[in-house]
């Protein structure tokens, strides 16, 4: 289980977690979950190229939920490439 860090959103009054599922990311960007799923697979196909496309996500185990970092979704929305390197996990 990953440690979710809740970040308050002032204008909406909701709390959006730093780690989201496909459905949560779809609701965040206002698109269908299949669209986000296709973006994840597009990144997986192009991640070793000079300019990867799509949305970076990871699946901790086989058949587990996809985990998408909110900052990667924000970067994708602004047309920026996904963050590189490893992320530190929050203390449990």
Gaussian input, Z-matrix of N, CA and C with variables (Angstrom, degrees):
# hf/3-21g

backbone

0 1
 N
 C     1     B1
 C     2     B2     1     A1
 N     3     B3     2     A2     1     D1
 C     4     B4     3     A3     2     D2
 C     5     B5     4     A4     3     D3
 N     6     B6     5     A5     4     D4
 C     7     B7     6     A6     5     D5
 C     8     B8     7     A7     6     D6
 N     9     B9     8     A8     7     D7
 C    10    B10     9     A9     8     D8
 C    11    B11    10    A10     9     D9
 N    12    B12    11    A11    10    D10
 C    13    B13    12    A12    11    D11
 C    14    B14    13    A13    12    D12
 N    15    B15    14    A14    13    D13
 C    16    B16    15    A15    14    D14
 C    17    B17    16    A16    15    D15
 N    18    B18    17    A17    16    D16
 C    19    B19    18    A18    17    D17
 C    20    B20    19    A19    18    D18
 N    21    B21    20    A20    19    D19
 C    22    B22    21    A21    20    D20
 C    23    B23    22    A22    21    D21
 N    24    B24    23    A23    22    D22
 C    25    B25    24    A24    23    D23
 C    26    B26    25    A25    24    D24
 N    27    B27    26    A26    25    D25
 C    28    B28    27    A27    26    D26
 C    29    B29    28    A28    27    D27
 N    30    B30    29    A29    28    D28
 C    31    B31    30    A30    29    D29
 C    32    B32    31    A31    30    D30
 N    33    B33    32    A32    31    D31
 C    34    B34    33    A33    32    D32
 C    35    B35    34    A34    33    D33
 N    36    B36    35    A35    34    D34
 C    37    B37    36    A36    35    D35
 C    38    B38    37    A37    36    D36
 N    39    B39    38    A38    37    D37
 C    40    B40    39    A39    38    D38
 C    41    B41    40    A40    39    D39
 N    42    B42    41    A41    40    D40
 C    43    B43    42    A42    41    D41
 C    44    B44    43    A43    42    D42
 N    45    B45    44    A44    43    D43
 C    46    B46    45    A45    44    D44
 C    47    B47    46    A46    45    D45
 N    48    B48    47    A47    46    D46
 C    49    B49    48    A48    47    D47
 C    50    B50    49    A49    48    D48
 N    51    B51    50    A50    49    D49
 C    52    B52    51    A51    50    D50
 C    53    B53    52    A52    51    D51
 N    54    B54    53    A53    52    D52
 C    55    B55    54    A54    53    D53
 C    56    B56    55    A55    54    D54
 N    57    B57    56    A56    55    D55
 C    58    B58    57    A57    56    D56
 C    59    B59    58    A58    57    D57
 N    60    B60    59    A59    58    D58
 C    61    B61    60    A60    59    D59
 C    62    B62    61    A61    60    D60
 N    63    B63    62    A62    61    D61
 C    64    B64    63    A63    62    D62
 C    65    B65    64    A64    63    D63
 N    66    B66    65    A65    64    D64
 C    67    B67    66    A66    65    D65
 C    68    B68    67    A67    66    D66
 N    69    B69    68    A68    67    D67
 C    70    B70    69    A69    68    D68
 C    71    B71    70    A70    69    D69
 N    72    B72    71    A71    70    D70
 C    73    B73    72    A72    71    D71
 C    74    B74    73    A73    72    D72
 N    75    B75    74    A74    73    D73
 C    76    B76    75    A75    74    D74
 C    77    B77    76    A76    75    D75
 N    78    B78    77    A77    76    D76
 C    79    B79    78    A78    77    D77
 C    80    B80    79    A79    78    D78
 N    81    B81    80    A80    79    D79
 C    82    B82    81    A81    80    D80
 C    83    B83    82    A82    81    D81
 N    84    B84    83    A83    82    D82
 C    85    B85    84    A84    83    D83
 C    86    B86    85    A85    84    D84
 N    87    B87    86    A86    85    D85
 C    88    B88    87    A87    86    D86
 C    89    B89    88    A88    87    D87
 N    90    B90    89    A89    88    D88
 C    91    B91    90    A90    89    D89
 C    92    B92    91    A91    90    D90
 N    93    B93    92    A92    91    D91
 C    94    B94    93    A93    92    D92
 C    95    B95    94    A94    93    D93
 N    96    B96    95    A95    94    D94
 C    97    B97    96    A96    95    D95
 C    98    B98    97    A97    96    D96
 N    99    B99    98    A98    97    D97
 C   100   B100    99    A99    98    D98
 C   101   B101   100   A100    99    D99
 N   102   B102   101   A101   100   D100
 C   103   B103   102   A102   101   D101
 C   104   B104   103   A103   102   D102
 N   105   B105   104   A104   103   D103
 C   106   B106   105   A105   104   D104
 C   107   B107   106   A106   105   D105
 N   108   B108   107   A107   106   D106
 C   109   B109   108   A108   107   D107
 C   110   B110   109   A109   108   D108
 N   111   B111   110   A110   109   D109
 C   112   B112   111   A111   110   D110
 C   113   B113   112   A112   111   D111
 N   114   B114   113   A113   112   D112
 C   115   B115   114   A114   113   D113
 C   116   B116   115   A115   114   D114
 N   117   B117   116   A116   115   D115
 C   118   B118   117   A117   116   D116
 C   119   B119   118   A118   117   D117
 N   120   B120   119   A119   118   D118
 C   121   B121   120   A120   119   D119
 C   122   B122   121   A121   120   D120
 N   123   B123   122   A122   121   D121
 C   124   B124   123   A123   122   D122
 C   125   B125   124   A124   123   D123
 N   126   B126   125   A125   124   D124
 C   127   B127   126   A126   125   D125
 C   128   B128   127   A127   126   D126
 N   129   B129   128   A128   127   D127
 C   130   B130   129   A129   128   D128
 C   131   B131   130   A130   129   D129
 N   132   B132   131   A131   130   D130
 C   133   B133   132   A132   131   D131
 C   134   B134   133   A133   132   D132
 N   135   B135   134   A134   133   D133
 C   136   B136   135   A135   134   D134
 C   137   B137   136   A136   135   D135
 N   138   B138   137   A137   136   D136
 C   139   B139   138   A138   137   D137
 C   140   B140   139   A139   138   D138
 N   141   B141   140   A140   139   D139
 C   142   B142   141   A141   140   D140
 C   143   B143   142   A142   141   D141
 N   144   B144   143   A143   142   D142
 C   145   B145   144   A144   143   D143
 C   146   B146   145   A145   144   D144
 N   147   B147   146   A146   145   D145
 C   148   B148   147   A147   146   D146
 C   149   B149   148   A148   147   D147
 N   150   B150   149   A149   148   D148
 C   151   B151   150   A150   149   D149
 C   152   B152   151   A151   150   D150
 N   153   B153   152   A152   151   D151
 C   154   B154   153   A153   152   D152
 C   155   B155   154   A154   153   D153
 N   156   B156   155   A155   154   D154
 C   157   B157   156   A156   155   D155
 C   158   B158   157   A157   156   D156
 N   159   B159   158   A158   157   D157
 C   160   B160   159   A159   158   D158
 C   161   B161   160   A160   159   D159
 N   162   B162   161   A161   160   D160
 C   163   B163   162   A162   161   D161
 C   164   B164   163   A163   162   D162
 N   165   B165   164   A164   163   D163
 C   166   B166   165   A165   164   D164
 C   167   B167   166   A166   165   D165
 N   168   B168   167   A167   166   D166
 C   169   B169   168   A168   167   D167
 C   170   B170   169   A169   168   D168
 N   171   B171   170   A170   169   D169
 C   172   B172   171   A171   170   D170
 C   173   B173   172   A172   171   D171
 N   174   B174   173   A173   172   D172
 C   175   B175   174   A174   173   D173
 C   176   B176   175   A175   174   D174
 N   177   B177   176   A176   175   D175
 C   178   B178   177   A177   176   D176
 C   179   B179   178   A178   177   D177
 N   180   B180   179   A179   178   D178
 C   181   B181   180   A180   179   D179
 C   182   B182   181   A181   180   D180
 N   183   B183   182   A182   181   D181
 C   184   B184   183   A183   182   D182
 C   185   B185   184   A184   183   D183
 N   186   B186   185   A185   184   D184
 C   187   B187   186   A186   185   D185
 C   188   B188   187   A187   186   D186
 N   189   B189   188   A188   187   D187
 C   190   B190   189   A189   188   D188
 C   191   B191   190   A190   189   D189
 N   192   B192   191   A191   190   D190
 C   193   B193   192   A192   191   D191
 C   194   B194   193   A193   192   D192
 N   195   B195   194   A194   193   D193
 C   196   B196   195   A195   194   D194
 C   197   B197   196   A196   195   D195
 N   198   B198   197   A197   196   D196
 C   199   B199   198   A198   197   D197
 C   200   B200   199   A199   198   D198
 N   201   B201   200   A200   199   D199
 C   202   B202   201   A201   200   D200
 C   203   B203   202   A202   201   D201
 N   204   B204   203   A203   202   D202
 C   205   B205   204   A204   203   D203
 C   206   B206   205   A205   204   D204
 N   207   B207   206   A206   205   D205
 C   208   B208   207   A207   206   D206
 C   209   B209   208   A208   207   D207
 N   210   B210   209   A209   208   D208
 C   211   B211   210   A210   209   D209
 C   212   B212   211   A211   210   D210
 N   213   B213   212   A212   211   D211
 C   214   B214   213   A213   212   D212
 C   215   B215   214   A214   213   D213
 N   216   B216   215   A215   214   D214
 C   217   B217   216   A216   215   D215
 C   218   B218   217   A217   216   D216
 N   219   B219   218   A218   217   D217
 C   220   B220   219   A219   218   D218
 C   221   B221   220   A220   219   D219
 N   222   B222   221   A221   220   D220
 C   223   B223   222   A222   221   D221
 C   224   B224   223   A223   222   D222
 N   225   B225   224   A224   223   D223
 C   226   B226   225   A225   224   D224
 C   227   B227   226   A226   225   D225
 N   228   B228   227   A227   226   D226
 C   229   B229   228   A228   227   D227
 C   230   B230   229   A229   228   D228
 N   231   B231   230   A230   229   D229
 C   232   B232   231   A231   230   D230
 C   233   B233   232   A232   231   D231
 N   234   B234   233   A233   232   D232
 C   235   B235   234   A234   233   D233
 C   236   B236   235   A235   234   D234
 N   237   B237   236   A236   235   D235
 C   238   B238   237   A237   236   D236
 C   239   B239   238   A238   237   D237
 N   240   B240   239   A239   238   D238
 C   241   B241   240   A240   239   D239
 C   242   B242   241   A241   240   D240
 N   243   B243   242   A242   241   D241
 C   244   B244   243   A243   242   D242
 C   245   B245   244   A244   243   D243
 N   246   B246   245   A245   244   D244
 C   247   B247   246   A246   245   D245
 C   248   B248   247   A247   246   D246
 N   249   B249   248   A248   247   D247
 C   250   B250   249   A249   248   D248
 C   251   B251   250   A250   249   D249
 N   252   B252   251   A251   250   D250
 C   253   B253   252   A252   251   D251
 C   254   B254   253   A253   252   D252
 N   255   B255   254   A254   253   D253
 C   256   B256   255   A255   254   D254
 C   257   B257   256   A256   255   D255
 N   258   B258   257   A257   256   D256
 C   259   B259   258   A258   257   D257
 C   260   B260   259   A259   258   D258
 N   261   B261   260   A260   259   D259
 C   262   B262   261   A261   260   D260
 C   263   B263   262   A262   261   D261
 N   264   B264   263   A263   262   D262
 C   265   B265   264   A264   263   D263
 C   266   B266   265   A265   264   D264
 N   267   B267   266   A266   265   D265
 C   268   B268   267   A267   266   D266
 C   269   B269   268   A268   267   D267
 N   270   B270   269   A269   268   D268
 C   271   B271   270   A270   269   D269
 C   272   B272   271   A271   270   D270
 N   273   B273   272   A272   271   D271
 C   274   B274   273   A273   272   D272
 C   275   B275   274   A274   273   D273

   B1=1.4486
   B2=1.5148
   B3=1.3144
   B4=1.4488
   B5=1.5146
   B6=1.2975
   B7=1.4491
   B8=1.5208
   B9=1.3147
   B10=1.4519
   B11=1.5154
   B12=1.3080
   B13=1.4481
   B14=1.5169
   B15=1.3060
   B16=1.4570
   B17=1.5206
   B18=1.3279
   B19=1.4522
   B20=1.5223
   B21=1.3513
   B22=1.4578
   B23=1.5278
   B24=1.3190
   B25=1.4560
   B26=1.5179
   B27=1.3305
   B28=1.4516
   B29=1.5262
   B30=1.3316
   B31=1.4536
   B32=1.5249
   B33=1.2992
   B34=1.4570
   B35=1.5208
   B36=1.3026
   B37=1.4459
   B38=1.5161
   B39=1.3246
   B40=1.4523
   B41=1.5206
   B42=1.3166
   B43=1.4557
   B44=1.5197
   B45=1.3335
   B46=1.4566
   B47=1.5189
   B48=1.3184
   B49=1.4524
   B50=1.5209
   B51=1.3395
   B52=1.4573
   B53=1.5216
   B54=1.3340
   B55=1.4650
   B56=1.5215
   B57=1.3380
   B58=1.4604
   B59=1.5193
   B60=1.3221
   B61=1.4613
   B62=1.5277
   B63=1.3311
   B64=1.4627
   B65=1.5316
   B66=1.3334
   B67=1.4669
   B68=1.5230
   B69=1.3248
   B70=1.4589
   B71=1.5244
   B72=1.3284
   B73=1.4632
   B74=1.5253
   B75=1.3288
   B76=1.4652
   B77=1.5260
   B78=1.3240
   B79=1.4611
   B80=1.5250
   B81=1.3194
   B82=1.4638
   B83=1.5236
   B84=1.3381
   B85=1.4688
   B86=1.5286
   B87=1.3294
   B88=1.4531
   B89=1.5154
   B90=1.3190
   B91=1.4641
   B92=1.5225
   B93=1.3227
   B94=1.4620
   B95=1.5322
   B96=1.3367
   B97=1.4693
   B98=1.5313
   B99=1.3337
   B100=1.4677
   B101=1.5234
   B102=1.3336
   B103=1.4607
   B104=1.5298
   B105=1.3195
   B106=1.4705
   B107=1.5279
   B108=1.3191
   B109=1.4659
   B110=1.5297
   B111=1.3360
   B112=1.4663
   B113=1.5237
   B114=1.3346
   B115=1.4664
   B116=1.5261
   B117=1.3237
   B118=1.4665
   B119=1.5255
   B120=1.3220
   B121=1.4639
   B122=1.5266
   B123=1.3301
   B124=1.4611
   B125=1.5291
   B126=1.3291
   B127=1.4648
   B128=1.5259
   B129=1.3237
   B130=1.4616
   B131=1.5285
   B132=1.3368
   B133=1.4686
   B134=1.5192
   B135=1.3402
   B136=1.4651
   B137=1.5233
   B138=1.3316
   B139=1.4655
   B140=1.5208
   B141=1.3141
   B142=1.4621
   B143=1.5199
   B144=1.3170
   B145=1.4570
   B146=1.5193
   B147=1.3261
   B148=1.4594
   B149=1.5304
   B150=1.3175
   B151=1.4644
   B152=1.5293
   B153=1.3326
   B154=1.4692
   B155=1.5283
   B156=1.3226
   B157=1.4601
   B158=1.5241
   B159=1.3010
   B160=1.4542
   B161=1.5143
   B162=1.3089
   B163=1.4562
   B164=1.5250
   B165=1.3262
   B166=1.4600
   B167=1.5307
   B168=1.3352
   B169=1.4649
   B170=1.5220
   B171=1.3053
   B172=1.4627
   B173=1.5274
   B174=1.2996
   B175=1.4559
   B176=1.5265
   B177=1.3322
   B178=1.4619
   B179=1.5300
   B180=1.3256
   B181=1.4658
   B182=1.5183
   B183=1.3075
   B184=1.4576
   B185=1.5278
   B186=1.3055
   B187=1.4692
   B188=1.5268
   B189=1.3111
   B190=1.4600
   B191=1.5302
   B192=1.3105
   B193=1.4626
   B194=1.5213
   B195=1.3206
   B196=1.4569
   B197=1.5192
   B198=1.3267
   B199=1.4577
   B200=1.5224
   B201=1.3197
   B202=1.4574
   B203=1.5201
   B204=1.3240
   B205=1.4561
   B206=1.5281
   B207=1.3259
   B208=1.4582
   B209=1.5217
   B210=1.3296
   B211=1.4609
   B212=1.5302
   B213=1.3396
   B214=1.4626
   B215=1.5260
   B216=1.3258
   B217=1.4673
   B218=1.5268
   B219=1.3334
   B220=1.4636
   B221=1.5237
   B222=1.3317
   B223=1.4668
   B224=1.5239
   B225=1.3390
   B226=1.4634
   B227=1.5287
   B228=1.3340
   B229=1.4608
   B230=1.5229
   B231=1.3307
   B232=1.4624
   B233=1.5245
   B234=1.3271
   B235=1.4612
   B236=1.5145
   B237=1.3183
   B238=1.4617
   B239=1.5237
   B240=1.3326
   B241=1.4684
   B242=1.5255
   B243=1.3288
   B244=1.4650
   B245=1.5247
   B246=1.3140
   B247=1.4587
   B248=1.5250
   B249=1.3206
   B250=1.4606
   B251=1.5181
   B252=1.3102
   B253=1.4569
   B254=1.5127
   B255=1.3133
   B256=1.4580
   B257=1.5182
   B258=1.2926
   B259=1.4542
   B260=1.5297
   B261=1.3102
   B262=1.4588
   B263=1.5093
   B264=1.3132
   B265=1.4563
   B266=1.5150
   B267=1.2969
   B268=1.4581
   B269=1.5201
   B270=1.3126
   B271=1.4656
   B272=1.5147
   B273=1.3128
   B274=1.4699
   B275=1.4858
   A1=108.73
   A2=116.93
   A3=120.05
   A4=110.01
   A5=115.39
   A6=120.48
   A7=108.12
   A8=117.24
   A9=121.58
   A10=108.80
   A11=115.29
   A12=121.28
   A13=106.76
   A14=117.83
   A15=121.05
   A16=109.50
   A17=115.52
   A18=121.87
   A19=107.49
   A20=118.91
   A21=119.20
   A22=111.22
   A23=115.74
   A24=121.83
   A25=106.78
   A26=116.72
   A27=121.09
   A28=113.21
   A29=118.07
   A30=119.83
   A31=113.11
   A32=119.22
   A33=121.78
   A34=111.34
   A35=117.47
   A36=120.57
   A37=113.33
   A38=117.75
   A39=122.44
   A40=109.03
   A41=115.43
   A42=121.29
   A43=107.49
   A44=115.73
   A45=121.12
   A46=107.23
   A47=116.26
   A48=120.82
   A49=110.69
   A50=116.10
   A51=120.98
   A52=111.16
   A53=117.80
   A54=122.26
   A55=107.18
   A56=115.79
   A57=120.53
   A58=110.69
   A59=115.72
   A60=121.88
   A61=108.11
   A62=116.52
   A63=121.22
   A64=110.21
   A65=117.48
   A66=120.90
   A67=111.87
   A68=116.91
   A69=120.08
   A70=111.00
   A71=116.98
   A72=120.42
   A73=110.56
   A74=117.28
   A75=120.94
   A76=110.68
   A77=116.79
   A78=120.16
   A79=110.59
   A80=117.47
   A81=122.86
   A82=111.48
   A83=117.26
   A84=119.54
   A85=112.34
   A86=117.30
   A87=120.70
   A88=114.20
   A89=117.36
   A90=121.89
   A91=109.52
   A92=115.56
   A93=122.02
   A94=109.54
   A95=119.16
   A96=121.02
   A97=113.72
   A98=118.26
   A99=119.68
   A100=111.73
   A101=117.61
   A102=121.73
   A103=109.94
   A104=116.73
   A105=120.94
   A106=110.14
   A107=116.86
   A108=121.06
   A109=110.42
   A110=117.24
   A111=120.79
   A112=111.52
   A113=117.89
   A114=120.96
   A115=111.19
   A116=116.36
   A117=120.86
   A118=110.01
   A119=116.71
   A120=119.72
   A121=112.04
   A122=117.32
   A123=119.99
   A124=110.02
   A125=117.40
   A126=119.90
   A127=110.33
   A128=116.99
   A129=120.93
   A130=111.23
   A131=117.19
   A132=120.94
   A133=112.46
   A134=118.17
   A135=121.14
   A136=113.94
   A137=119.13
   A138=120.52
   A139=113.85
   A140=118.77
   A141=120.72
   A142=112.81
   A143=117.85
   A144=121.43
   A145=109.50
   A146=115.22
   A147=120.09
   A148=111.68
   A149=116.81
   A150=120.13
   A151=109.86
   A152=116.80
   A153=119.66
   A154=111.28
   A155=115.66
   A156=122.35
   A157=108.28
   A158=115.51
   A159=119.44
   A160=112.41
   A161=115.39
   A162=122.56
   A163=109.80
   A164=115.65
   A165=121.06
   A166=110.20
   A167=115.58
   A168=121.82
   A169=108.15
   A170=116.18
   A171=119.03
   A172=109.41
   A173=113.41
   A174=122.05
   A175=106.57
   A176=118.88
   A177=120.86
   A178=114.77
   A179=116.80
   A180=121.60
   A181=108.18
   A182=116.12
   A183=120.50
   A184=108.84
   A185=116.56
   A186=124.39
   A187=113.88
   A188=118.45
   A189=121.22
   A190=109.28
   A191=116.58
   A192=121.10
   A193=109.99
   A194=115.54
   A195=120.06
   A196=108.69
   A197=117.48
   A198=123.17
   A199=108.16
   A200=115.80
   A201=122.27
   A202=107.25
   A203=116.75
   A204=120.75
   A205=109.62
   A206=115.73
   A207=121.06
   A208=111.78
   A209=118.30
   A210=119.05
   A211=111.45
   A212=118.15
   A213=120.20
   A214=110.99
   A215=117.16
   A216=120.11
   A217=109.63
   A218=116.89
   A219=120.54
   A220=111.23
   A221=116.94
   A222=120.32
   A223=110.40
   A224=117.64
   A225=121.13
   A226=110.50
   A227=117.13
   A228=120.83
   A229=111.89
   A230=116.94
   A231=121.35
   A232=112.78
   A233=117.19
   A234=120.66
   A235=114.36
   A236=117.59
   A237=121.75
   A238=109.94
   A239=117.18
   A240=119.07
   A241=110.60
   A242=117.45
   A243=119.95
   A244=111.72
   A245=115.79
   A246=121.29
   A247=109.66
   A248=115.95
   A249=120.61
   A250=109.47
   A251=116.03
   A252=120.98
   A253=111.62
   A254=115.27
   A255=120.42
   A256=109.74
   A257=115.52
   A258=121.12
   A259=108.84
   A260=115.52
   A261=119.16
   A262=108.78
   A263=115.97
   A264=120.69
   A265=109.33
   A266=115.87
   A267=120.78
   A268=109.08
   A269=115.80
   A270=119.83
   A271=109.56
   A272=115.65
   A273=119.49
   A274=111.83
   D1=135.95
   D2=179.86
   D3=-90.56
   D4=157.03
   D5=177.10
   D6=-88.46
   D7=118.12
   D8=179.14
   D9=-91.15
   D10=135.36
   D11=178.33
   D12=-108.13
   D13=116.62
   D14=-178.65
   D15=-82.31
   D16=133.47
   D17=179.23
   D18=-120.89
   D19=120.53
   D20=-179.17
   D21=-71.91
   D22=142.10
   D23=176.42
   D24=-109.42
   D25=117.25
   D26=-171.79
   D27=-69.43
   D28=-42.67
   D29=-172.61
   D30=-74.91
   D31=-25.57
   D32=-176.58
   D33=-102.07
   D34=-27.99
   D35=-177.75
   D36=83.20
   D37=9.87
   D38=178.73
   D39=-104.12
   D40=168.31
   D41=174.91
   D42=-113.29
   D43=124.88
   D44=179.00
   D45=-110.47
   D46=127.00
   D47=-177.51
   D48=-74.52
   D49=154.07
   D50=178.65
   D51=-70.64
   D52=-28.73
   D53=176.69
   D54=-113.38
   D55=123.60
   D56=-175.95
   D57=-120.21
   D58=157.91
   D59=172.34
   D60=-89.13
   D61=176.92
   D62=177.59
   D63=-58.12
   D64=-46.19
   D65=-178.44
   D66=-65.00
   D67=-40.33
   D68=179.23
   D69=-67.15
   D70=-40.44
   D71=178.14
   D72=-65.69
   D73=-38.29
   D74=178.35
   D75=-63.49
   D76=-42.54
   D77=177.65
   D78=-65.82
   D79=-36.33
   D80=-179.44
   D81=-63.79
   D82=-40.57
   D83=-178.56
   D84=-97.05
   D85=-5.04
   D86=176.90
   D87=76.75
   D88=33.27
   D89=179.01
   D90=-125.69
   D91=171.50
   D92=179.63
   D93=-73.76
   D94=146.06
   D95=178.60
   D96=-56.94
   D97=-32.88
   D98=177.59
   D99=-63.46
   D100=-33.22
   D101=177.28
   D102=-63.65
   D103=-45.21
   D104=179.19
   D105=-65.85
   D106=-41.25
   D107=177.91
   D108=-59.72
   D109=-41.99
   D110=176.98
   D111=-64.92
   D112=-37.01
   D113=176.70
   D114=-63.76
   D115=-39.65
   D116=178.91
   D117=-63.04
   D118=-44.68
   D119=-179.83
   D120=-70.82
   D121=-30.22
   D122=175.50
   D123=-65.34
   D124=-41.27
   D125=176.55
   D126=-63.61
   D127=-42.02
   D128=-178.97
   D129=-60.56
   D130=-36.12
   D131=179.17
   D132=-74.83
   D133=-29.95
   D134=-173.11
   D135=-110.83
   D136=8.72
   D137=-173.81
   D138=-65.92
   D139=-24.22
   D140=-179.57
   D141=-95.77
   D142=10.29
   D143=177.91
   D144=-93.10
   D145=174.96
   D146=-178.37
   D147=-65.21
   D148=-37.84
   D149=179.48
   D150=-131.30
   D151=90.48
   D152=-179.14
   D153=-65.65
   D154=146.17
   D155=177.77
   D156=-116.25
   D157=163.26
   D158=176.79
   D159=98.52
   D160=-163.46
   D161=-174.44
   D162=-119.04
   D163=124.51
   D164=-177.70
   D165=-74.23
   D166=132.56
   D167=178.41
   D168=-152.90
   D169=167.86
   D170=175.31
   D171=-142.37
   D172=156.01
   D173=179.73
   D174=-121.23
   D175=109.59
   D176=-172.86
   D177=-62.92
   D178=-31.45
   D179=179.07
   D180=-141.04
   D181=163.80
   D182=175.19
   D183=-62.45
   D184=136.06
   D185=-179.22
   D186=65.04
   D187=14.93
   D188=175.97
   D189=-88.53
   D190=167.85
   D191=177.04
   D192=-67.78
   D193=145.99
   D194=174.42
   D195=-72.78
   D196=142.39
   D197=176.84
   D198=-113.50
   D199=125.68
   D200=-179.33
   D201=-123.97
   D202=128.68
   D203=178.55
   D204=-80.30
   D205=136.42
   D206=-177.81
   D207=-60.28
   D208=-36.53
   D209=179.49
   D210=-66.09
   D211=-30.45
   D212=175.12
   D213=-69.48
   D214=-36.35
   D215=175.95
   D216=-65.49
   D217=-43.36
   D218=178.15
   D219=-61.87
   D220=-41.95
   D221=178.03
   D222=-63.88
   D223=-40.71
   D224=178.70
   D225=-63.88
   D226=-40.90
   D227=179.38
   D228=-61.95
   D229=-32.23
   D230=179.81
   D231=-91.27
   D232=4.64
   D233=177.36
   D234=78.36
   D235=18.36
   D236=179.99
   D237=-95.73
   D238=156.10
   D239=176.41
   D240=-70.52
   D241=158.48
   D242=179.75
   D243=-66.10
   D244=156.68
   D245=178.37
   D246=-64.72
   D247=147.29
   D248=178.92
   D249=-109.23
   D250=166.92
   D251=178.84
   D252=89.98
   D253=-175.40
   D254=-178.85
   D255=-99.29
   D256=153.54
   D257=178.00
   D258=-103.25
   D259=143.06
   D260=175.45
   D261=-81.24
   D262=139.73
   D263=177.55
   D264=-86.66
   D265=142.27
   D266=177.21
   D267=-69.60
   D268=150.88
   D269=177.04
   D270=-64.81
   D271=139.90
   D272=-178.14
   D273=-88.50

